[in-house]
Amino acid sequence: MTTPHTVAVLGLGRMGTAIATRLAAQGRDVVGWTRSGRTSDTVRTTADPNDAVSQAGLVLLALFDGPACRQVLDTVRASLRSDTIVLNTGTIAPAEAAELARRLGPSYVHAPVLGSVPAVATGGLRILAAAEQDALDRARPVLDALGTVRPVDGASAAAALKLVANHSLAGAVRALGDSLRQADALGLPRDEVLDILELGQLGGLVARKRPFLTDPPGTAAAEFTIGALAKDMALLAAASPAPLRSAGGLDDDPARAEADIAAAATAPGVADAVLEPLRAYVRGHATGDPAHFRDAFLPSARIEGIRDDAFVSWSLDEYCALFPGRPAPDEPARSRRVDAVDVHGTVATATMTLAHGAARFTDVFLLVRTDGRWLIANKAYHRHS
Ligand SMILES: NC(=O)c1ccc[n+]([C@@H]2O[C@H](COP(=O)([O-])OP(=O)(O)OC[C@H]3O[C@@H](n4cnc5c(N)ncnc54)[C@H](OP(=O)(O)O)[C@@H]3O)[C@@H](O)[C@H]2O)c1
């Protein structure tokens, strides 16, 4: 029997289970369904999504992605009345959200959420809700039980705003990982580092994710997975023409896709082997001995840049011939540091800053791993004036 107050929650993953539990705890009649057939300790479940939908006045989707939404809505099409509110909390592409809004008409509420499982439990989500006023009014009691509503004009815009929010989250996780690696390199105790980071710009993230960040990490269940964040960044990359760092770089280990995003901040830094040719290159500059450059570069390497306003492109032999076999007289005052290394399987890019007297250079390297060893395939440089 259909009851306007019955909520069908389709998708009992991390968010769906938390949402269904919260709504039930707030006195709602909730029926849950999930693809795997998993049941719940906290809400009534059914093995048939049509059964769930036909009982409900509001159908809440907590599914992984756009294709999952489409598949589930296709399955329940016959049971879905035209006036049943479909409230979609999933993070999907702007175009997918617009398509669902077109397909489901005025009863569709696109409502991606900011906040994770703990925020659901306290009704602390921030909900970006795009819908016609009547649908929004009808969904209001459920939305208010879950968090604070921020109306947004259009499903596509709500989906896009959610992706941008998660882009900043990906950046914060990356920044946190960089800070933890610097702290490790300085030999600082992890607990003390986390105490201090909690006081700073990433404080909220560190406080929420602290159990995942300790050394060794705790065993808390993942709340928001690396795989889900990677999905969101892939959606943003596909929707936006602006260059976007791949979320794959958050953690290149596919075995960790189900780990919490915080685990990406404790992933090991770049492997030592990829730094070896860069160290040999530094030794070449420090000693003036070109033999080190032959350890650093592939024989086919080209070294290129602008010198005296003209483009130069040296072979490795030509480059080595520039070095006299002894250190520069001002070597003690010179410095070189690696700024960034990004590894993509068997290729990598790196940048280095060299301060040679008054001259400062940025070197950009392309590296390849061949025969089990990393070597510099090419270098381009810029001399700062
Ligand atoms: N977790 C968070 O902190 C968080 C926060 C904000 C937004 N979100 C977004 O909310 C959505 C749900 O996230 P989650 O963390 O709860 O993910 P999750 O734990 O991986 O759960 C995903 C749910 O989708 C179902 N599903 C996946 N593919 C399906 C398909 N093809 N057909 C039918 N059902 C399918 C799964 O069913 P079975 O497991 O039963 O197979 C499961 O119920 C995602 O869009 C996510 O990006 C998550």
The ligand as an SDF file (V2000), in Angstrom:
LIG
                    3D

 48 52  0  0  0  0  0  0  0  0999 V2000
   30.1030    8.3840    1.3190 N   0  0  0  0  0  0  0  0  0  0  0  0
   30.1000    9.7020    1.3830 C   0  0  0  0  0  0  0  0  0  0  0  0
   30.6780   10.3110    2.2970 O   0  0  0  0  0  0  0  0  0  0  0  0
   29.3780   10.5160    0.3540 C   0  0  0  0  0  0  0  0  0  0  0  0
   29.1510   11.8670    0.6270 C   0  0  0  0  0  0  0  0  0  0  0  0
   28.4460   12.6360   -0.2910 C   0  0  0  0  0  0  0  0  0  0  0  0
   28.0130   12.0730   -1.4780 C   0  0  0  0  0  0  0  0  0  0  0  0
   28.2770   10.7390   -1.7260 N   0  0  0  0  0  0  0  0  0  0  0  0
   27.7500   10.1850   -2.9780 C   0  0  0  0  0  0  0  0  0  0  0  0
   26.6080    9.4140   -2.6200 O   0  0  0  0  0  0  0  0  0  0  0  0
   26.5040    8.2710   -3.4850 C   0  0  0  0  0  0  0  0  0  0  0  0
   26.5590    6.9880   -2.6460 C   0  0  0  0  0  0  0  0  0  0  0  0
   27.8250    6.9720   -2.0100 O   0  0  0  0  0  0  0  0  0  0  0  0
   28.2380    5.8200   -0.9960 P   0  0  0  0  0  0  0  0  0  0  0  0
   29.4730    6.2940   -0.3230 O   0  0  0  0  0  0  0  0  0  0  0  0
   27.0810    5.4070   -0.1920 O   0  0  0  0  0  0  0  0  0  0  0  0
   28.6350    4.6630   -2.0180 O   0  0  0  0  0  0  0  0  0  0  0  0
   28.6770    3.0900   -1.7340 P   0  0  0  0  0  0  0  0  0  0  0  0
   28.8800    2.8150   -0.3050 O   0  0  0  0  0  0  0  0  0  0  0  0
   29.6640    2.5540   -2.7110 O   0  0  0  0  0  0  0  0  0  0  0  0
   27.2120    2.5990   -2.1370 O   0  0  0  0  0  0  0  0  0  0  0  0
   26.8150    2.6470   -3.4790 C   0  0  0  0  0  0  0  0  0  0  0  0
   25.4140    2.1140   -3.6170 C   0  0  0  0  0  0  0  0  0  0  0  0
   25.0900    2.0760   -5.0120 O   0  0  0  0  0  0  0  0  0  0  0  0
   24.6520    0.7600   -5.3490 C   0  0  0  0  0  0  0  0  0  0  0  0
   24.9980    0.5110   -6.7340 N   0  0  0  0  0  0  0  0  0  0  0  0
   26.1970    0.6950   -7.3290 C   0  0  0  0  0  0  0  0  0  0  0  0
   26.1020    0.4060   -8.6410 N   0  0  0  0  0  0  0  0  0  0  0  0
   24.8290    0.0230   -8.8670 C   0  0  0  0  0  0  0  0  0  0  0  0
   24.1120   -0.3850  -10.0210 C   0  0  0  0  0  0  0  0  0  0  0  0
   24.7110   -0.4500  -11.2220 N   0  0  0  0  0  0  0  0  0  0  0  0
   22.8120   -0.6910   -9.9090 N   0  0  0  0  0  0  0  0  0  0  0  0
   22.2020   -0.6150   -8.6940 C   0  0  0  0  0  0  0  0  0  0  0  0
   22.8070   -0.2200   -7.5680 N   0  0  0  0  0  0  0  0  0  0  0  0
   24.1140    0.1110   -7.6580 C   0  0  0  0  0  0  0  0  0  0  0  0
   25.3270   -0.1590   -4.3550 C   0  0  0  0  0  0  0  0  0  0  0  0
   24.6090   -1.3470   -4.2540 O   0  0  0  0  0  0  0  0  0  0  0  0
   25.2150   -2.6910   -3.5710 P   0  0  0  0  0  0  0  0  0  0  0  0
   26.3630   -2.2530   -2.7050 O   0  0  0  0  0  0  0  0  0  0  0  0
   24.0910   -3.2410   -2.8080 O   0  0  0  0  0  0  0  0  0  0  0  0
   25.6640   -3.5210   -4.7170 O   0  0  0  0  0  0  0  0  0  0  0  0
   25.2370    0.6880   -3.0840 C   0  0  0  0  0  0  0  0  0  0  0  0
   23.9630    0.5720   -2.5260 O   0  0  0  0  0  0  0  0  0  0  0  0
   27.6500    8.3980   -4.4660 C   0  0  0  0  0  0  0  0  0  0  0  0
   27.2020    9.1040   -5.6090 O   0  0  0  0  0  0  0  0  0  0  0  0
   28.6640    9.2400   -3.7170 C   0  0  0  0  0  0  0  0  0  0  0  0
   29.5550    9.9060   -4.5990 O   0  0  0  0  0  0  0  0  0  0  0  0
   28.9310    9.9630   -0.8320 C   0  0  0  0  0  0  0  0  0  0  0  0
  1  2  1  0
  2  3  2  0
  2  4  1  0
  4  5  1  0
  4 48  2  0
  5  6  2  0
  6  7  1  0
  7  8  2  0
  8  9  1  0
  8 48  1  0
  9 10  1  0
  9 46  1  0
 10 11  1  0
 11 12  1  0
 11 44  1  0
 12 13  1  0
 13 14  1  0
 14 15  2  0
 14 16  1  0
 14 17  1  0
 17 18  1  0
 18 19  2  0
 18 20  1  0
 18 21  1  0
 21 22  1  0
 22 23  1  0
 23 24  1  0
 23 42  1  0
 24 25  1  0
 25 26  1  0
 25 36  1  0
 26 27  1  0
 26 35  1  0
 27 28  2  0
 28 29  1  0
 29 30  1  0
 29 35  2  0
 30 31  1  0
 30 32  2  0
 32 33  1  0
 33 34  2  0
 34 35  1  0
 36 37  1  0
 36 42  1  0
 37 38  1  0
 38 39  2  0
 38 40  1  0
 38 41  1  0
 42 43  1  0
 44 45  1  0
 44 46  1  0
 46 47  1  0
M  CHG  2   8   1  16  -1
M  END
$$$$
